[in-house]
Amino acid sequence: MFDDFFTRALIAGIGLAITVGPLGCFVIWRRMAYFGDTMAHSALLGVALSLLFELNLMLSVFLVAATVSLLLLVLQRRGALSTDALLGILSHSALSIGLVMVAFMTWVRIDLVGFLFGDILAVSEADIDLVWGGGILVLFAIVYLWRPLLASTVNPELAEAEGLQPERAKLYFMLLMALVIAIAMKIVGILLITSLLIIPAATARRFATSPEIMAVLASLIGALAVTGGLFGSLHWDTPSGPSIVVAALGLFVLSLLPFGRRSQGAVEHSSPGHSSHGGHH
C-alpha cells in the first residue's frame, strides 16, 4: 500500500515518540526545556568529532552530550551562575565549536541540513532496530528510576531524606537524554528533537490525572503527531521532520480549546514540579 521507505519512517518515528514521551514529561516538570536544547545543540559537536576521528556517529554524539551534562552538573555545584545562564553558554558554545570544526574539515562533504533537520524518510532497517532496541532500554530504565526521579522532581530534600539519591537520579536522567538524542538525531535532526520532547508532553499535561498517565499520554500523542506529520508530508510534499513538529503543534493547540478544560483541576495534580522549586535541582 505504501512505499517501503514510508513504512520504515512510520515505524521508526513511532518508536522514537514512545521513547521520548516520558522523558519529555520530566523535562517539563523540572522546567528543563533549555537543557533539552543544549543537549541537542551539543550533538553537532559530536558529529564533527566523529568525522574528525572517524568514530561511530551515534557513540560520538552520546559521549559529547553526556560530557556536556556532566559539565553542567559540575558548574551547577559551583553555583557561580544560574542554570539558564550556564545552559546558554554550553548550548551555543557546543553548537559553534561544532560548526567551526566542520568548516575546517574541507576534505569532508557534510550535509548540515540533514543533521539539523534529520531525514526520517531515509531510515534503514538497522536504524529501526536501533530506535526500538534503544527505546526499550530507555523505557525500562525510566520505569526502574521512576520513583527516585519523581521524588527528586517534587522535593529533592525529602527524596534525599528518604535515601532515594536525587543527585544520582538526575545524573541518570541526563545520560538517558544523551542516549535518546544520539538515537534521534539521524531521524528528526538536531533542531527538532527538543520539539518532540516538549510539545507532546505539554499537550498530555492538559488531560492527565497523574504523572504516570501523563507519561503514557505523551508517548501516544507523540506517536499520533509522527503519524499525522508523515501522512501530511506525503500528501502535501512538505519536509517530513518539520511536518511532524507542525502536527504536534496542531495537537497542542487543539488541547487548548475549551473541551480540554474539564480536566484542568487534575492537570495541576499531574505536574509533580508544579508547586515546588524542582526546576533548578
C-alpha positions as a Markdown table, in Angstrom:
| # | Residue | x | y | z |
|---|---|---|---|---|
| 1 | Met | 0.0 | 0.0 | 0.0 |
| 2 | Phe | 2.8 | 2.4 | 1.0 |
| 3 | Asp | 6.4 | 2.5 | -0.2 |
| 4 | Asp | 8.9 | 0.7 | 2.0 |
| 5 | Phe | 10.7 | 3.9 | 2.9 |
| 6 | Phe | 7.4 | 5.4 | 4.2 |
| 7 | Thr | 6.6 | 2.4 | 6.3 |
| 8 | Arg | 10.1 | 2.4 | 7.8 |
| 9 | Ala | 9.8 | 6.1 | 8.6 |
| 10 | Leu | 6.5 | 5.4 | 10.3 |
| 11 | Ile | 7.8 | 2.5 | 12.4 |
| 12 | Ala | 11.0 | 4.4 | 13.4 |
| 13 | Gly | 9.1 | 7.7 | 14.2 |
| 14 | Ile | 6.5 | 6.0 | 16.4 |
| 15 | Gly | 9.3 | 4.1 | 18.2 |
| 16 | Leu | 11.1 | 7.4 | 18.9 |
| 17 | Ala | 7.9 | 9.2 | 20.0 |
| 18 | Ile | 7.0 | 6.4 | 22.5 |
| 19 | Thr | 10.6 | 6.6 | 23.9 |
| 20 | Val | 10.8 | 10.4 | 24.3 |
| 21 | Gly | 7.3 | 10.9 | 25.8 |
| 22 | Pro | 8.1 | 10.1 | 29.4 |
| 23 | Leu | 11.5 | 11.9 | 29.2 |
| 24 | Gly | 9.6 | 14.9 | 27.9 |
| 25 | Cys | 7.4 | 14.9 | 31.0 |
| 26 | Phe | 10.4 | 15.2 | 33.3 |
| 27 | Val | 11.8 | 17.9 | 31.1 |
| 28 | Ile | 8.6 | 19.9 | 31.6 |
| 29 | Trp | 8.2 | 19.1 | 35.3 |
| 30 | Arg | 11.7 | 20.1 | 36.0 |
| 31 | Arg | 11.5 | 23.2 | 33.8 |
| 32 | Met | 14.5 | 21.9 | 31.8 |
| 33 | Ala | 13.3 | 22.7 | 28.2 |
| 34 | Tyr | 16.5 | 24.7 | 27.7 |
| 35 | Phe | 18.5 | 21.7 | 28.8 |
| 36 | Gly | 17.0 | 19.6 | 26.0 |
| 37 | Asp | 18.0 | 22.3 | 23.6 |
| 38 | Thr | 21.6 | 22.3 | 24.9 |
| 39 | Met | 21.9 | 18.6 | 24.6 |
| 40 | Ala | 20.6 | 18.7 | 21.0 |
| 41 | His | 23.0 | 21.5 | 20.1 |
| 42 | Ser | 25.9 | 19.6 | 21.5 |
| 43 | Ala | 25.0 | 16.8 | 19.0 |
| 44 | Leu | 26.6 | 18.8 | 16.2 |
| 45 | Leu | 29.9 | 18.9 | 18.1 |
| 46 | Gly | 29.6 | 15.1 | 18.4 |
| 47 | Val | 29.1 | 14.9 | 14.6 |
| 48 | Ala | 32.2 | 17.0 | 14.0 |
| 49 | Leu | 34.3 | 14.8 | 16.3 |
| 50 | Ser | 33.0 | 11.6 | 14.8 |
| 51 | Leu | 34.1 | 12.9 | 11.3 |
| 52 | Leu | 37.5 | 14.1 | 12.6 |
| 53 | Phe | 38.5 | 10.9 | 14.4 |
| 54 | Glu | 36.4 | 8.5 | 12.3 |
| 55 | Leu | 34.3 | 7.4 | 15.3 |
| 56 | Asn | 30.9 | 5.8 | 15.3 |
| 57 | Leu | 28.5 | 8.7 | 14.9 |
| 58 | Met | 25.9 | 7.7 | 17.5 |
| 59 | Leu | 28.6 | 6.9 | 20.1 |
| 60 | Ser | 30.3 | 10.2 | 19.4 |
| 61 | Val | 27.1 | 12.2 | 19.8 |
| 62 | Phe | 26.3 | 10.3 | 23.0 |
| 63 | Leu | 29.7 | 10.9 | 24.5 |
| 64 | Val | 29.6 | 14.7 | 23.8 |
| 65 | Ala | 26.0 | 15.0 | 25.1 |
| 66 | Ala | 27.0 | 13.1 | 28.3 |
| 67 | Thr | 30.1 | 15.2 | 28.7 |
| 68 | Val | 28.0 | 18.4 | 28.4 |
| 69 | Ser | 25.6 | 17.0 | 31.1 |
| 70 | Leu | 28.4 | 16.3 | 33.5 |
| 71 | Leu | 29.9 | 19.7 | 32.9 |
| 72 | Leu | 26.6 | 21.3 | 33.7 |
| 73 | Leu | 26.3 | 19.3 | 37.0 |
| 74 | Val | 29.9 | 20.4 | 38.0 |
| 75 | Leu | 29.2 | 24.0 | 37.1 |
| 76 | Gln | 25.9 | 24.0 | 38.9 |
| 77 | Arg | 27.6 | 22.7 | 42.1 |
| 78 | Arg | 30.0 | 25.7 | 42.0 |
| 79 | Gly | 27.0 | 28.0 | 41.9 |
| 80 | Ala | 28.7 | 30.9 | 40.2 |
| 81 | Leu | 26.0 | 31.3 | 37.6 |
| 82 | Ser | 22.3 | 30.5 | 37.3 |
| 83 | Thr | 21.4 | 27.3 | 35.5 |
| 84 | Asp | 19.8 | 29.0 | 32.5 |
| 85 | Ala | 23.0 | 31.2 | 32.0 |
| 86 | Leu | 25.1 | 28.0 | 32.2 |
| 87 | Leu | 22.9 | 26.3 | 29.7 |
| 88 | Gly | 23.0 | 29.2 | 27.3 |
| 89 | Ile | 26.8 | 29.2 | 27.4 |
| 90 | Leu | 27.1 | 25.4 | 26.9 |
| 91 | Ser | 24.5 | 25.3 | 24.2 |
| 92 | His | 25.8 | 28.0 | 21.9 |
| 93 | Ser | 29.5 | 27.1 | 22.6 |
| 94 | Ala | 29.0 | 23.4 | 21.7 |
| 95 | Leu | 27.0 | 24.3 | 18.5 |
| 96 | Ser | 29.5 | 27.0 | 17.4 |
| 97 | Ile | 32.6 | 24.8 | 18.1 |
| 98 | Gly | 30.9 | 22.0 | 16.0 |
| 99 | Leu | 30.2 | 24.4 | 13.1 |
| 100 | Val | 33.8 | 25.8 | 13.2 |
| 101 | Met | 35.3 | 22.3 | 13.2 |
| 102 | Val | 33.1 | 21.3 | 10.3 |
| 103 | Ala | 34.2 | 24.4 | 8.4 |
| 104 | Phe | 37.9 | 23.4 | 8.9 |
| 105 | Met | 37.3 | 19.9 | 7.6 |
| 106 | Thr | 37.4 | 20.8 | 3.9 |
| 107 | Trp | 38.0 | 17.2 | 3.0 |
| 108 | Val | 34.6 | 16.2 | 4.3 |
| 109 | Arg | 31.4 | 16.6 | 2.4 |
| 110 | Ile | 28.8 | 17.2 | 5.1 |
| 111 | Asp | 25.1 | 17.6 | 4.8 |
| 112 | Leu | 24.4 | 20.1 | 7.6 |
| 113 | Val | 20.7 | 20.4 | 6.7 |
| 114 | Gly | 20.4 | 16.6 | 7.1 |
| 115 | Phe | 21.9 | 16.7 | 10.6 |
| 116 | Leu | 20.0 | 19.8 | 11.7 |
| 117 | Phe | 16.6 | 18.6 | 10.4 |
| 118 | Gly | 17.1 | 14.9 | 10.0 |
| 119 | Asp | 15.7 | 12.7 | 7.3 |
| 120 | Ile | 13.2 | 10.3 | 8.6 |
| 121 | Leu | 12.4 | 9.0 | 5.1 |
| 122 | Ala | 16.0 | 7.7 | 4.8 |
| 123 | Val | 15.9 | 5.4 | 7.8 |
| 124 | Ser | 17.1 | 1.8 | 7.2 |
| 125 | Glu | 16.0 | -1.4 | 8.9 |
| 126 | Ala | 19.2 | -1.2 | 11.0 |
| 127 | Asp | 18.0 | 2.3 | 12.2 |
| 128 | Ile | 14.7 | 0.8 | 13.2 |
| 129 | Asp | 16.4 | -1.9 | 15.2 |
| 130 | Leu | 18.5 | 0.8 | 16.9 |
| 131 | Val | 15.4 | 3.0 | 17.7 |
| 132 | Trp | 13.3 | 0.2 | 19.1 |
| 133 | Gly | 16.2 | -1.6 | 20.9 |
| 134 | Gly | 17.5 | 1.7 | 22.4 |
| 135 | Gly | 13.9 | 2.8 | 23.1 |
| 136 | Ile | 13.0 | -0.3 | 25.0 |
| 137 | Leu | 16.2 | 0.1 | 27.1 |
| 138 | Val | 15.4 | 3.7 | 27.9 |
| 139 | Leu | 11.8 | 2.9 | 28.8 |
| 140 | Phe | 13.0 | 0.1 | 31.2 |
| 141 | Ala | 15.4 | 2.5 | 32.8 |
| 142 | Ile | 12.7 | 5.1 | 33.3 |
| 143 | Val | 10.4 | 2.5 | 34.9 |
| 144 | Tyr | 13.2 | 1.4 | 37.2 |
| 145 | Leu | 14.2 | 5.1 | 38.1 |
| 146 | Trp | 10.6 | 6.3 | 38.2 |
| 147 | Arg | 10.2 | 6.7 | 42.0 |
| 148 | Pro | 13.6 | 8.5 | 42.7 |
| 149 | Leu | 13.2 | 10.7 | 39.6 |
| 150 | Leu | 9.6 | 11.7 | 40.6 |
| 151 | Ala | 10.5 | 12.2 | 44.2 |
| 152 | Ser | 13.5 | 14.3 | 43.4 |
| 153 | Thr | 11.4 | 16.4 | 41.0 |
| 154 | Val | 8.7 | 17.1 | 43.6 |
| 155 | Asn | 11.0 | 17.7 | 46.6 |
| 156 | Pro | 14.8 | 17.0 | 46.4 |
| 157 | Glu | 15.3 | 17.4 | 50.1 |
| 158 | Leu | 12.6 | 14.9 | 51.0 |
| 159 | Ala | 13.9 | 12.5 | 48.4 |
| 160 | Glu | 17.4 | 12.8 | 49.9 |
| 161 | Ala | 16.0 | 12.1 | 53.4 |
| 162 | Glu | 14.2 | 9.0 | 52.1 |
| 163 | Gly | 17.5 | 7.7 | 50.8 |
| 164 | Leu | 16.5 | 8.0 | 47.1 |
| 165 | Gln | 19.7 | 9.7 | 46.0 |
| 166 | Pro | 18.1 | 12.5 | 43.9 |
| 167 | Glu | 21.5 | 13.7 | 42.5 |
| 168 | Arg | 22.2 | 10.2 | 41.2 |
| 169 | Ala | 18.7 | 10.0 | 39.7 |
| 170 | Lys | 19.3 | 13.4 | 38.0 |
| 171 | Leu | 22.6 | 12.1 | 36.5 |
| 172 | Tyr | 20.9 | 9.0 | 35.1 |
| 173 | Phe | 18.2 | 11.1 | 33.7 |
| 174 | Met | 20.7 | 13.3 | 31.9 |
| 175 | Leu | 22.5 | 10.2 | 30.5 |
| 176 | Leu | 19.2 | 8.9 | 29.2 |
| 177 | Met | 18.6 | 12.2 | 27.5 |
| 178 | Ala | 22.0 | 12.0 | 25.9 |
| 179 | Leu | 21.3 | 8.5 | 24.6 |
| 180 | Val | 17.9 | 9.5 | 23.2 |
| 181 | Ile | 19.4 | 12.5 | 21.4 |
| 182 | Ala | 22.1 | 10.2 | 19.9 |
| 183 | Ile | 19.4 | 7.8 | 18.7 |
| 184 | Ala | 17.0 | 10.5 | 17.5 |
| 185 | Met | 19.5 | 12.8 | 15.7 |
| 186 | Lys | 19.5 | 10.9 | 12.4 |
| 187 | Ile | 15.8 | 10.6 | 12.3 |
| 188 | Val | 14.4 | 14.0 | 13.3 |
| 189 | Gly | 17.6 | 16.1 | 13.4 |
| 190 | Ile | 19.2 | 18.3 | 16.0 |
| 191 | Leu | 16.8 | 21.2 | 15.9 |
| 192 | Leu | 13.6 | 19.1 | 16.0 |
| 193 | Ile | 14.5 | 16.7 | 18.9 |
| 194 | Thr | 13.5 | 19.2 | 21.6 |
| 195 | Ser | 10.1 | 19.8 | 19.9 |
| 196 | Leu | 9.4 | 16.1 | 20.0 |
| 197 | Leu | 10.4 | 16.0 | 23.7 |
| 198 | Ile | 8.4 | 19.0 | 24.8 |
| 199 | Ile | 5.3 | 19.5 | 22.7 |
| 200 | Pro | 3.6 | 16.1 | 23.2 |
| 201 | Ala | 4.4 | 16.2 | 27.0 |
| 202 | Ala | 2.9 | 19.7 | 27.2 |
| 203 | Thr | -0.2 | 18.5 | 25.4 |
| 204 | Ala | -0.5 | 15.5 | 27.7 |
| 205 | Arg | -0.4 | 17.7 | 30.7 |
| 206 | Arg | -3.8 | 19.1 | 29.8 |
| 207 | Phe | -5.5 | 15.7 | 30.1 |
| 208 | Ala | -3.5 | 13.8 | 32.6 |
| 209 | Thr | -4.8 | 12.9 | 36.1 |
| 210 | Ser | -1.5 | 11.5 | 37.4 |
| 211 | Pro | 2.2 | 11.6 | 36.4 |
| 212 | Glu | 2.1 | 8.1 | 35.1 |
| 213 | Ile | -0.9 | 8.8 | 32.9 |
| 214 | Met | 0.8 | 11.9 | 31.6 |
| 215 | Ala | 3.9 | 9.9 | 30.6 |
| 216 | Val | 1.7 | 7.4 | 28.7 |
| 217 | Leu | -0.3 | 10.1 | 27.0 |
| 218 | Ala | 2.8 | 12.0 | 26.0 |
| 219 | Ser | 4.0 | 8.8 | 24.2 |
| 220 | Leu | 0.7 | 8.3 | 22.5 |
| 221 | Ile | 0.4 | 12.0 | 21.4 |
| 222 | Gly | 3.9 | 11.9 | 20.1 |
| 223 | Ala | 3.1 | 8.8 | 18.0 |
| 224 | Leu | 0.0 | 10.5 | 16.7 |
| 225 | Ala | 2.0 | 13.6 | 15.7 |
| 226 | Val | 4.5 | 11.4 | 13.9 |
| 227 | Thr | 1.8 | 9.6 | 12.0 |
| 228 | Gly | -0.1 | 12.8 | 11.2 |
| 229 | Gly | 3.1 | 14.6 | 10.2 |
| 230 | Leu | 4.3 | 11.9 | 7.9 |
| 231 | Phe | 0.9 | 11.5 | 6.1 |
| 232 | Gly | 0.8 | 15.3 | 5.8 |
| 233 | Ser | 4.2 | 15.4 | 4.3 |
| 234 | Leu | 3.3 | 12.6 | 1.9 |
| 235 | His | 0.1 | 14.4 | 0.9 |
| 236 | Trp | 1.4 | 18.0 | 0.6 |
| 237 | Asp | 5.1 | 17.2 | -0.3 |
| 238 | Thr | 6.4 | 19.1 | 2.7 |
| 239 | Pro | 9.7 | 18.2 | 4.6 |
| 240 | Ser | 8.9 | 15.3 | 6.9 |
| 241 | Gly | 10.7 | 16.3 | 10.2 |
| 242 | Pro | 9.2 | 19.8 | 10.4 |
| 243 | Ser | 5.8 | 18.4 | 9.3 |
| 244 | Ile | 5.9 | 16.1 | 12.4 |
| 245 | Val | 6.5 | 19.1 | 14.6 |
| 246 | Val | 3.7 | 21.1 | 13.0 |
| 247 | Ala | 1.4 | 18.1 | 13.6 |
| 248 | Ala | 2.5 | 18.0 | 17.3 |
| 249 | Leu | 1.8 | 21.8 | 17.5 |
| 250 | Gly | -1.6 | 21.2 | 16.0 |
| 251 | Leu | -2.5 | 18.7 | 18.7 |
| 252 | Phe | -1.2 | 21.1 | 21.4 |
| 253 | Val | -3.4 | 23.9 | 20.0 |
| 254 | Leu | -6.4 | 21.6 | 20.0 |
| 255 | Ser | -5.7 | 20.7 | 23.6 |
| 256 | Leu | -6.0 | 24.4 | 24.5 |
| 257 | Leu | -9.6 | 24.5 | 23.3 |
| 258 | Pro | -12.3 | 24.7 | 26.0 |
| 259 | Phe | -13.2 | 21.0 | 25.9 |
| 260 | Gly | -9.8 | 20.3 | 27.5 |
| 261 | Arg | -10.7 | 22.4 | 30.5 |
| 262 | Arg | -12.7 | 19.7 | 32.3 |
| 263 | Ser | -9.5 | 18.0 | 33.5 |
| 264 | Gln | -7.8 | 21.3 | 34.4 |
| 265 | Gly | -8.0 | 20.5 | 38.1 |
| 266 | Ala | -6.4 | 17.2 | 37.5 |
| 267 | Val | -3.6 | 18.8 | 35.5 |
| 268 | Glu | -2.1 | 20.6 | 38.4 |
| 269 | His | -2.1 | 17.2 | 40.2 |
| 270 | Ser | -0.2 | 15.6 | 37.3 |
| 271 | Ser | 2.6 | 18.1 | 37.4 |
| 272 | Pro | 5.0 | 17.0 | 40.2 |
| 273 | Gly | 7.2 | 20.1 | 39.8 |
| 274 | His | 4.2 | 22.5 | 39.9 |
| 275 | Ser | 4.3 | 23.6 | 43.5 |
| 276 | Ser | 7.9 | 23.0 | 44.0 |
| 277 | His | 11.1 | 24.7 | 43.0 |
| 278 | Gly | 12.1 | 21.5 | 41.3 |
| 279 | Gly | 13.1 | 23.3 | 38.1 |
| 280 | His | 16.5 | 24.2 | 39.4 |
| 281 | His | 17.6 | 21.0 | 41.0 |
